[in-house]
Amino acid sequence: MREEAPVCAGKVSIMKVTLVSRYDDCKMVLSDPRFVRNRSTARGKGSNPLPFPMPKSIAALAKSMILEDDPEHRRLRSLVNQGFSPRPVAALSDRVTSLTEETLDGLSGKEGPIDLLNDYARRIPMQVIADMVGVSSSEAKEFGNIMGTLTQGLTGMRMIRTLFWDLRSAQRFVRDLIHRKRGEPGDDILSELIGAEHEGQRLNEDELVAMVFLLMIGGFETTLHLITNGTRALIEHPDQLERLRANPDLWGSGVEEIVRYRGPIHGTKLQYAAEDISLHGETISRGSPVIPMLGAANHDPRAFEKPDEFDITRSPNHHLGFGFGPHFCLGRQLALMEARVSLEKIFSRYPDLRLAVPANELKIAAMPGWHRHASLPVILG
């Protein structure tokens, strides 16, 4: 596609979309004001930012800043930025280290294969998100169930139950949590968001609910699969792993290269053309949904030298794994930190870590726009 059809008609489920796959084109779509996130803005009618109707009881969940455009997006982002100030984010670094070590302690003595995805990578970002929104120990089980609903219940026929039943109870849980935090603020990012103020404005309750759901989905799922994909990439490139062991200062650039080489996100939220746009001789009609294919862009030889080689010292590494433009990922630093700590700790504790099955038997989950393993069976050694 990248070489012969850089603007290509495609489908996601039953939805017709336009796919762009070259690095410069993806970067343009993500930053050019002629492309917007809100569907109704592009089409000049309606008020639903999504291409399908939602039950009124959960419509607030669609009011997310990742589906909005300026000036509304700028307003929301200015407020949310305050919740990601250095103090609450820095406080999570020690927590990630202790969580990682506790999880590895629990794996000690396991002789047979384990599923690294569920037995290791899943626990760390899930607990980090729980800490970020200030979930108490008594709420942990219900919170875990909600996380499962959000990350596994939005595909296939299960989506109907999720939208019309599970998300209602999930929303009630989040609203109750917000009410409690208003009265008893803590040292967590949700409390920071509740108190955030910019030019006399604050986030209303629906916006807070949408932000919590965004944290729960974006902050968990991407990090889980970044850790899993990174583990496989390093097992399959022992020369690069040895370079990391010899020089731990390379872990920062190493994790960035994992994001480029085998990142979990291969496509973005839908962008919509706000006017007819010509690209490579093709016309993208106003209102048409467009998906920049980040996985293809990150392997574009026009942008990267030897793009199919895994090189932990790659510099510069201007990958699009966290997006680009106004919707550049707010949680980038947190995700990189979690992945770095998790990977460095497990390869330090288990230097002989290896796959438990041949690589060609590993299954990639059938999820459009993602590169994520269904499981990752490994032997700790």
C-alpha positions as CSV (number, residue, x, y, z in Angstrom):
1,M,0.0,0.0,0.0
2,R,2.7,2.4,1.0
3,E,4.5,2.1,-2.4
4,E,1.6,1.6,-4.8
5,A,-1.6,2.9,-3.1
6,P,-0.6,5.5,-0.5
7,V,-4.3,6.7,-0.5
8,C,-6.3,3.5,-0.4
9,A,-10.0,2.7,0.1
10,G,-10.6,0.2,2.9
11,K,-13.0,-1.0,5.5
12,V,-13.0,-1.3,9.3
13,S,-15.7,-3.7,10.1
14,I,-18.5,-2.4,7.9
15,M,-17.3,1.2,7.7
16,K,-15.7,2.5,4.6
17,V,-12.6,4.5,5.3
18,T,-9.6,6.0,3.5
19,L,-6.2,4.7,4.6
20,V,-3.0,6.6,4.3
21,S,0.3,4.8,5.0
22,R,3.3,7.0,4.1
23,Y,5.0,8.8,7.0
24,D,4.6,12.4,5.6
25,D,1.0,11.8,4.7
26,C,0.2,10.4,8.2
27,K,1.9,13.3,9.8
28,M,0.0,15.7,7.7
29,V,-3.4,14.2,8.4
30,L,-2.7,14.3,12.1
31,S,-1.7,18.0,12.1
32,D,-3.5,19.7,9.2
33,P,-6.6,21.7,10.4
34,R,-8.5,20.4,7.3
35,F,-8.8,17.1,9.1
36,V,-10.8,17.0,12.3
37,R,-11.8,14.4,15.0
38,N,-15.4,15.4,15.5
39,R,-17.6,13.9,12.8
40,S,-20.4,16.4,13.1
41,T,-17.9,19.3,12.7
42,A,-16.7,17.8,9.4
43,R,-20.1,17.2,8.0
44,G,-21.7,20.4,9.4
45,K,-24.6,18.6,10.9
46,G,-25.6,16.6,13.9
47,S,-24.0,16.6,17.3
48,N,-22.7,13.0,17.7
49,P,-18.9,12.9,17.4
50,L,-19.1,9.2,16.7
51,P,-20.3,7.4,13.5
52,F,-22.9,5.4,15.4
53,P,-25.6,6.3,17.9
54,M,-25.1,5.8,21.6
55,P,-27.6,5.3,24.4
56,K,-28.4,8.5,26.3
57,S,-27.3,7.0,29.5
58,I,-23.7,6.7,28.4
59,A,-23.6,9.6,25.9
60,A,-21.3,11.5,28.3
61,L,-18.5,9.0,27.5
62,A,-18.4,10.4,23.9
63,K,-17.5,13.9,25.3
64,S,-13.8,13.0,25.3
65,M,-11.1,15.5,24.3
66,I,-9.7,12.9,21.8
67,L,-12.9,13.3,19.8
68,E,-13.0,17.1,19.9
69,D,-11.3,19.9,17.9
70,D,-10.1,23.4,18.8
71,P,-11.2,25.5,20.5
72,E,-13.0,22.8,22.7
73,H,-10.1,20.4,22.5
74,R,-7.6,23.2,23.6
75,R,-9.8,24.1,26.5
76,L,-10.1,20.5,27.7
77,R,-6.4,19.8,27.2
78,S,-5.3,22.9,29.1
79,L,-7.3,21.7,32.1
80,V,-6.2,18.1,31.8
81,N,-2.5,19.1,31.5
82,Q,-2.7,20.3,35.1
83,G,-3.5,16.8,36.2
84,F,-0.4,15.5,34.6
85,S,1.9,18.0,36.3
86,P,5.4,16.6,37.3
87,R,4.4,16.0,41.0
88,P,1.7,13.3,40.6
89,V,3.4,11.7,37.6
90,A,6.8,11.5,39.4
91,A,5.2,10.0,42.4
92,L,4.2,7.0,40.2
93,S,7.8,6.1,39.3
94,D,8.6,4.6,42.7
95,R,5.2,2.9,42.6
96,V,5.9,1.2,39.2
97,T,9.2,0.0,40.5
98,S,7.7,-1.6,43.6
99,L,4.8,-3.1,41.6
100,T,7.2,-4.6,39.1
101,E,9.4,-6.2,41.9
102,E,6.3,-7.5,43.8
103,T,5.0,-9.1,40.6
104,L,8.4,-10.7,39.8
105,D,8.6,-12.0,43.4
106,G,5.3,-13.7,42.8
107,L,6.6,-15.4,39.7
108,S,9.7,-16.7,41.5
109,G,10.1,-20.5,41.3
110,K,7.8,-21.0,38.3
111,E,9.5,-23.7,36.2
112,G,7.0,-24.1,33.4
113,P,5.8,-21.6,30.9
114,I,3.9,-18.5,32.0
115,D,1.8,-16.1,30.0
116,L,3.8,-12.9,30.3
117,L,0.9,-10.8,29.0
118,N,-1.5,-11.8,31.8
119,D,0.9,-12.9,34.5
120,Y,3.2,-9.9,34.4
121,A,2.5,-7.1,31.9
122,R,-1.2,-6.7,32.7
123,R,-0.9,-6.2,36.5
124,I,1.4,-3.2,36.4
125,P,-0.5,-0.7,34.2
126,M,-3.8,-1.8,35.7
127,Q,-2.6,-1.0,39.3
128,V,-1.0,2.3,38.0
129,I,-4.3,3.4,36.6
130,A,-6.1,2.5,39.8
131,D,-3.6,4.6,41.7
132,M,-4.0,7.5,39.3
133,V,-7.7,7.7,39.9
134,G,-7.5,6.9,43.6
135,V,-9.3,3.6,43.8
136,S,-9.4,2.2,47.3
137,S,-8.5,-1.4,48.1
138,S,-12.2,-2.2,48.7
139,E,-13.0,-1.0,45.2
140,A,-10.2,-2.8,43.5
141,K,-12.2,-5.9,42.4
142,E,-15.0,-3.8,40.9
143,F,-12.5,-1.6,39.2
144,G,-10.7,-4.6,37.7
145,N,-14.0,-5.8,36.3
146,I,-14.7,-2.4,34.7
147,M,-11.2,-2.4,33.2
148,G,-12.0,-5.8,31.6
149,T,-15.2,-4.5,30.2
150,L,-13.5,-1.4,28.7
151,T,-10.6,-3.3,27.2
152,Q,-12.2,-6.5,26.1
153,G,-15.9,-5.7,25.6
154,L,-15.9,-3.2,22.7
155,T,-15.6,-5.7,19.9
156,G,-17.9,-8.2,18.2
157,M,-21.3,-9.0,19.5
158,R,-20.2,-8.4,23.1
159,M,-20.2,-4.7,22.2
160,I,-24.0,-4.6,22.4
161,R,-24.0,-5.8,26.0
162,T,-21.2,-3.5,26.9
163,L,-22.9,-0.4,25.5
164,F,-26.3,-1.0,26.8
165,W,-25.6,-2.7,30.1
166,D,-22.0,-2.9,31.4
167,L,-21.1,0.7,30.7
168,R,-24.0,2.0,32.7
169,S,-22.8,0.4,35.8
170,A,-19.2,1.4,35.0
171,Q,-20.3,5.0,34.6
172,R,-22.1,4.9,38.0
173,F,-18.9,3.6,39.6
174,V,-16.9,6.5,38.1
175,R,-19.4,9.1,39.1
176,D,-19.4,7.8,42.7
177,L,-15.6,7.9,42.7
178,I,-15.7,11.6,41.5
179,H,-18.2,12.5,44.2
180,R,-16.0,11.0,46.9
181,K,-12.9,12.7,45.6
182,R,-14.6,16.1,45.6
183,G,-15.1,15.7,49.4
184,E,-11.9,13.8,50.1
185,P,-9.2,14.8,47.6
186,G,-6.1,12.6,47.6
187,D,-2.6,12.6,46.1
188,D,-3.8,11.3,42.8
189,I,-4.4,12.6,39.2
190,L,-8.2,12.4,39.5
191,S,-8.1,14.8,42.5
192,E,-5.8,17.1,40.4
193,L,-8.2,17.0,37.5
194,I,-11.2,17.9,39.8
195,G,-9.3,20.9,41.1
196,A,-7.8,22.0,37.8
197,E,-8.8,25.5,36.7
198,H,-7.9,27.4,33.5
199,E,-9.1,30.9,32.8
200,G,-11.9,30.5,35.3
201,Q,-13.1,27.2,33.9
202,R,-13.1,23.7,35.4
203,L,-14.0,20.3,34.0
204,N,-17.7,19.5,34.5
205,E,-18.8,16.0,35.7
206,D,-19.4,14.6,32.3
207,E,-16.0,15.7,31.1
208,L,-14.4,14.2,34.2
209,V,-16.2,10.9,33.6
210,A,-15.0,10.9,30.0
211,M,-11.4,11.7,31.1
212,V,-11.4,8.8,33.6
213,F,-12.6,6.4,30.9
214,L,-9.9,7.7,28.6
215,L,-7.3,7.1,31.3
216,M,-8.6,3.6,31.9
217,I,-8.5,2.6,28.2
218,G,-5.6,4.6,26.8
219,G,-3.3,4.4,29.9
220,F,-3.8,0.7,30.4
221,E,-4.2,-1.1,27.0
222,T,-1.4,0.6,25.2
223,T,1.1,0.1,28.0
224,L,0.2,-3.5,28.6
225,H,0.9,-4.4,24.9
226,L,4.0,-2.1,24.7
227,I,5.5,-4.2,27.5
228,T,4.5,-7.5,25.9
229,N,5.7,-6.4,22.4
230,G,8.9,-5.1,23.8
231,T,9.6,-8.4,25.6
232,R,9.2,-10.3,22.4
233,A,11.3,-7.8,20.4
234,L,14.2,-8.1,22.9
235,I,14.1,-11.9,23.1
236,E,14.3,-12.0,19.3
237,H,17.2,-9.5,19.1
238,P,19.7,-10.8,21.7
239,D,22.4,-8.6,20.3
240,Q,20.4,-5.5,21.2
241,L,19.5,-6.9,24.6
242,E,23.3,-7.4,25.3
243,R,23.9,-3.7,24.4
244,L,21.3,-2.7,26.9
245,R,22.9,-4.8,29.6
246,A,26.3,-3.4,28.8
247,N,24.9,0.2,28.8
248,P,21.7,0.7,30.8
249,D,21.6,4.4,29.7
250,L,20.4,3.1,26.4
251,W,17.0,1.9,27.8
252,G,15.4,5.3,27.0
253,S,16.2,5.1,23.3
254,G,15.6,1.4,23.4
255,V,12.0,1.7,24.5
256,E,11.4,4.5,21.9
257,E,12.7,2.0,19.2
258,I,10.3,-0.6,20.5
259,V,7.4,1.9,20.0
260,R,8.6,2.5,16.4
261,Y,9.5,-1.1,15.5
262,R,6.7,-3.0,17.2
263,G,4.4,-0.5,18.8
264,P,0.9,-1.6,19.9
265,I,-0.9,1.2,18.0
266,H,-1.0,0.9,14.2
267,G,-3.9,3.3,13.5
268,T,-5.5,6.4,15.1
269,K,-9.0,7.5,16.0
270,L,-10.9,8.4,12.9
271,Q,-10.0,11.7,11.3
272,Y,-12.6,13.4,9.1
273,A,-11.9,15.6,6.1
274,A,-13.5,19.0,6.7
275,E,-13.4,19.8,3.0
276,D,-12.6,17.9,-0.3
277,I,-8.8,17.2,-0.2
278,S,-6.6,16.0,-3.0
279,L,-3.7,13.7,-2.1
280,H,-1.6,11.7,-4.6
281,G,-4.2,12.2,-7.3
282,E,-7.0,10.9,-5.1
283,T,-9.8,13.0,-3.7
284,I,-10.8,12.5,-0.1
285,S,-14.4,13.8,0.1
286,R,-15.6,16.1,2.8
287,G,-16.9,14.1,5.8
288,S,-15.0,11.0,4.8
289,P,-13.3,9.1,7.7
290,V,-9.5,8.7,7.3
291,I,-7.1,6.5,9.2
292,P,-3.4,7.3,9.3
293,M,-1.7,3.9,9.5
294,L,1.0,4.6,12.0
295,G,2.5,1.1,11.9
296,A,3.2,1.6,8.2
297,A,4.5,5.1,8.7
298,N,6.9,4.0,11.3
299,H,8.5,1.6,8.8
300,D,8.6,4.0,5.9
301,P,12.0,4.0,4.2
302,R,11.4,7.7,3.2
303,A,11.5,8.6,6.9
304,F,13.8,5.9,8.5
305,E,17.1,4.4,7.4
306,K,16.8,0.6,7.4
307,P,13.3,0.8,8.9
308,D,12.9,-3.0,9.3
309,E,16.0,-3.3,11.5
310,F,15.6,-3.1,15.3
311,D,18.2,-0.6,16.5
312,I,18.1,0.6,20.1
313,T,20.5,3.4,19.4
314,R,18.4,4.8,16.5
315,S,18.7,8.6,16.4
316,P,16.8,10.6,15.6
317,N,13.8,8.5,16.1
318,H,10.8,10.6,15.1
319,H,8.3,7.8,15.1
320,L,4.5,8.4,15.2
321,G,3.8,5.8,17.9
322,F,2.3,8.4,20.2
323,G,0.6,10.3,17.4
324,F,1.4,13.9,16.3
325,G,-0.1,17.3,16.3
326,P,-2.8,18.6,18.7
327,H,-3.8,15.0,19.8
328,F,-0.2,13.9,20.6
329,C,-0.5,11.4,23.5
330,L,-0.7,13.2,26.9
331,G,0.5,10.0,28.7
332,R,3.6,9.4,26.6
333,Q,6.2,9.9,29.4
334,L,4.2,7.7,31.8
335,A,3.9,4.9,29.2
336,L,7.6,5.1,28.4
337,M,8.5,5.0,32.1
338,E,6.3,2.0,32.8
339,A,7.7,0.1,29.8
340,R,11.3,0.9,30.7
341,V,11.0,-0.2,34.3
342,S,9.0,-3.3,33.5
343,L,11.4,-4.5,30.8
344,E,14.6,-3.6,32.6
345,K,13.5,-5.4,35.7
346,I,12.4,-8.6,34.1
347,F,15.4,-9.0,31.9
348,S,17.6,-8.3,34.9
349,R,15.9,-10.8,37.1
350,Y,15.6,-13.4,34.4
351,P,18.5,-13.1,32.0
352,D,17.6,-16.4,30.3
353,L,14.0,-15.4,29.5
354,R,12.9,-17.0,26.3
355,L,9.8,-17.8,24.3
356,A,8.0,-21.1,25.2
357,V,6.8,-21.7,21.7
358,P,8.2,-21.0,18.2
359,A,7.7,-17.4,17.2
360,N,5.5,-18.4,14.2
361,E,3.0,-20.0,16.7
362,L,2.4,-16.7,18.6
363,K,-1.1,-15.3,17.9
364,I,-1.7,-11.7,17.2
365,A,-5.2,-10.6,18.3
366,A,-7.6,-9.7,15.5
367,M,-8.1,-6.0,16.5
368,P,-8.1,-3.3,13.7
369,G,-5.5,-0.7,14.3
370,W,-3.6,-2.6,17.0
371,H,-0.6,-5.0,17.1
372,R,-1.2,-7.0,20.3
373,H,-0.6,-10.6,21.2
374,A,-3.4,-12.8,22.4
375,S,-0.8,-14.2,24.9
376,L,2.9,-14.4,25.2
377,P,4.0,-17.8,26.6
378,V,7.6,-17.6,28.0
379,I,10.0,-19.6,30.1
380,L,11.6,-17.4,32.8
381,G,14.8,-19.5,33.1
